[in-house]
């Protein structure tokens, strides 16, 4: 008996051809996604300030880190700039979405906040006008945000919140999560009102703001994350850690959340004199 190899069927050839096409398509899709991620990260970093202003009575530091998996880049920011009256304006926020569009909208909101702040120094009004501005351009995205104004003449911090993660406050007397009243995120409801809270930042006090990438992950609830930040900030104040050291320490907590989102940290510390931003 003579054995012969059965010829490959036409259907098998078609299947291999189709598989090759799918593989090539998947490769090209991955390359496009990689390019979009790289573009978003470049946009993100180019829009963040290279340094933060120096004012009397305050040390300020900030940190930013992209998502570890490279897919959730684009929406987080921090900013700091001098206002016309000599006070310092600060913002931190997170745009819905994680792509090039989110990075672009982030840049628009950051610049919009700066522009509005030239006309009014009230944080609540600044957020209100920025909210209406975002709605007017109809981007279809929303953003959480906290805006602060530090007055070097009085040491008072005025702050307003648009659905953003609560801040953490620490002094020599203790520390805790600041559950200030908040308005809804920017870009959702026209004419929204954002309440303003005032507190004095004395020497050694710390006010720390983060985006949710620092304190929340797939298997890590935000309550646990904020608790970890509060504990770290309280210890840092007792040990007189620098603003830069504290910002780096808080960013290190992203290891608990598995760092699936990009993350930003903003630290304000009361000082007897102005210090170079860290």
C-alpha positions in Angstrom: 0.0 0.0 0.0 1.3 3.5 -0.9 0.7 6.3 1.6 0.2 9.7 0.2 0.1 13.0 2.1 -3.4 14.5 1.8 -3.2 17.8 0.0 -4.0 20.9 2.1 -7.6 21.9 1.4 -8.5 25.3 -0.1 -10.4 26.2 3.1 -7.2 25.7 5.2 -5.3 28.0 2.9 -8.0 30.6 3.2 -7.9 30.3 6.9 -4.2 30.8 7.1 -4.5 33.8 4.8 -7.2 35.3 6.9 -5.2 34.7 10.1 -2.2 36.5 8.5 -4.4 39.5 7.7 -5.8 39.6 11.2 -2.4 39.4 12.7 -1.2 42.3 10.5 -4.2 44.3 11.3 -3.7 43.7 15.1 0.0 44.8 14.7 -1.0 48.0 13.0 -3.7 48.7 15.5 -1.2 48.3 18.3 1.2 50.6 16.6 -1.5 53.3 16.2 -2.5 52.9 19.8 1.2 53.2 20.9 1.5 56.4 18.8 -1.6 57.9 20.4 -0.4 57.1 23.9 3.0 58.6 23.1 1.4 61.7 21.6 -0.9 62.1 24.6 2.0 61.9 27.1 4.0 64.4 25.1 1.0 66.8 25.1 0.4 66.2 28.8 4.0 66.9 29.9 4.3 70.0 27.5 1.2 71.5 29.1 2.3 71.1 32.7 4.3 74.0 34.2 8.1 73.5 34.3 8.1 75.1 37.8 5.8 76.8 40.3 6.0 80.4 41.5 7.5 81.4 44.8 5.6 83.6 47.3 6.2 84.6 50.9 5.0 82.2 53.6 4.5 79.2 51.3 6.4 76.2 50.0 4.8 74.4 47.1 5.7 71.2 45.2 4.0 69.1 42.6 4.5 65.7 40.9 3.0 64.0 37.9 3.3 60.4 36.7 1.8 58.7 33.6 -0.1 55.5 33.9 2.0 52.4 34.2 0.2 50.5 31.5 0.4 53.4 29.1 -3.3 53.3 28.2 -4.8 55.7 30.6 -2.7 58.8 29.9 -4.0 62.2 29.2 -6.4 63.9 31.7 -4.6 64.9 34.9 -2.9 68.3 35.5 -1.6 70.7 38.2 -0.8 74.4 37.8 0.4 77.4 39.7 0.6 81.1 38.7 0.7 84.5 40.2 -2.5 86.5 40.1 -2.7 90.3 39.4 -3.1 91.1 43.2 0.1 89.3 44.1 -1.6 86.1 45.4 -0.9 82.7 44.1 -3.5 80.7 42.1 -3.2 76.9 42.1 -5.3 74.2 40.4 -5.3 70.4 40.1 -7.8 68.4 38.1 -8.7 65.4 36.0 -10.4 65.4 32.6 -12.8 62.5 31.7 -11.2 60.1 29.3 -7.6 58.9 28.7 -6.4 59.8 25.3 -5.2 62.6 23.1 -8.6 64.4 23.2 -8.5 64.4 27.0 -5.0 65.8 27.0 -6.0 68.6 24.6 -9.1 69.4 26.7 -6.9 69.4 29.8 -4.7 72.1 28.2 -7.8 74.2 27.3 -9.2 74.1 30.9 -5.8 74.9 32.4 -5.4 78.0 30.2 -9.1 78.9 30.7 -8.6 78.9 34.4 -5.6 81.2 34.1 -7.5 83.6 31.8 -10.6 83.7 34.1 -8.4 84.3 37.1 -7.1 87.6 35.6 -10.7 89.0 36.0 -11.6 87.6 39.4 -9.6 86.1 42.3 -12.5 84.3 43.9 -12.0 80.5 43.5 -15.7 79.8 43.3 -16.3 82.4 40.6 -13.2 81.1 38.7 -14.6 77.6 38.6 -18.1 78.9 37.7 -16.8 80.9 34.7 -14.5 78.0 33.6 -17.5 75.7 33.8 -19.6 77.9 31.5 -16.6 78.3 29.2 -16.1 74.5 28.9 -19.8 74.1 28.1 -19.7 76.8 25.5 -17.1 74.9 23.4 -19.2 71.7 23.6 -16.3 69.3 23.9 -18.5 66.6 25.4 -16.1 66.0 28.2 -16.2 67.0 31.9 -13.5 67.5 34.4 -13.1 67.4 38.2 -11.0 70.3 39.6 -9.9 72.1 42.7 -8.9 75.8 42.5 -7.0 77.5 45.3 -5.8 81.1 46.0 -3.1 81.7 48.6 -2.7 85.2 50.0 0.9 85.8 51.1 -0.2 88.8 53.2 -2.5 86.8 55.4 -1.5 83.2 54.9 -5.1 82.4 54.1 -6.0 79.7 51.5 -9.3 80.1 49.7 -10.4 77.0 47.9 -13.3 75.7 45.8 -14.0 72.2 44.5 -15.7 70.9 41.3 -16.4 67.3 42.1 -12.7 66.7 42.8 -11.1 64.3 45.3 -11.1 65.8 48.8 -7.8 67.3 50.0 -5.9 66.2 53.1 -5.0 68.8 55.8 -2.3 68.4 58.5 -1.0 70.6 61.3 0.8 70.1 64.6 -2.6 69.3 66.1 -3.5 66.4 63.8 -4.5 65.6 60.3 -7.5 64.5 58.3 -9.5 64.5 55.1 -11.1 67.8 54.2 -14.7 67.1 53.2 -15.5 70.6 52.0 -18.8 71.2 50.1 -18.4 70.7 46.4 -20.1 71.6 43.2 -20.5 69.2 40.2 -17.6 68.7 37.8 -16.9 71.3 35.2 -18.7 70.9 31.9 -22.0 69.3 33.1 -24.4 71.9 34.6 -24.5 75.5 33.3 -24.6 78.2 36.0 -23.3 75.9 38.7 -22.2 77.5 42.0 -19.0 76.5 43.7 -18.7 77.2 47.5 -15.5 78.7 48.8 -13.8 77.6 52.0 -11.1 79.7 53.8 -8.4 78.4 56.2 -5.2 79.8 57.4 -2.0 78.0 56.5 0.5 78.6 59.3 4.2 77.5 59.4 4.4 73.7 59.3 0.8 73.1 58.2 0.3 71.1 55.0 -2.5 70.9 52.5 -2.2 68.1 50.0 -4.3 67.6 46.8 -4.3 64.6 44.5 -6.0 63.2 41.5 -7.8 59.8 41.8 -4.9 57.9 40.2 -3.0 58.4 43.4 -5.7 57.0 45.7 -8.0 54.7 43.8 -7.5 51.5 41.8 -9.4 48.5 40.5 -9.1 46.7 43.8 -8.2 49.6 46.1 -11.1 51.9 47.2 -10.7 55.6 47.4 -11.4 55.7 51.1 -8.4 53.5 51.8 -6.2 55.6 49.5 -7.2 58.9 51.2 -6.6 57.3 54.6 -3.1 56.3 53.5 -2.4 59.9 52.2 -3.7 61.3 55.5 -1.4 59.0 57.6 1.6 59.9 55.4 1.0 63.6 55.5 0.5 63.6 59.3 3.8 61.8 59.7 5.6 64.1 57.3 4.4 67.2 59.2 5.6 65.8 62.5 9.0 64.9 61.0 9.3 68.3 59.1 9.6 66.7 55.7 10.1 69.2 52.9 7.3 70.0 50.4 9.2 68.2 47.7 9.8 65.1 49.9 6.1 65.0 50.8 5.0 65.3 47.2 7.3 62.4 46.3 6.1 60.3 49.2 2.4 60.8 48.3 3.1 59.9 44.7 4.8 56.7 46.0 1.4 55.6 47.2 0.3 54.8 43.7 2.0 51.5 44.2 -1.0 50.6 46.4 -3.5 51.4 43.7 -1.6 49.5 41.0 -1.2 52.9 39.2 -3.7 52.1 36.4 -4.4 55.8 35.8 -2.1 58.9 35.4 -1.6 60.7 38.7 -0.9 64.2 40.0 0.0 65.6 43.4 0.0 69.2 44.7 1.5 70.1 48.1 1.2 73.4 49.9 3.2 73.9 53.2 3.2 77.0 55.4 6.6 78.5 55.9 8.1 81.4 57.8 9.7 82.7 54.6 9.3 82.0 50.9 11.2 78.9 49.8 12.3 77.8 46.3 9.6 75.5 44.9 10.6 71.8 45.0 
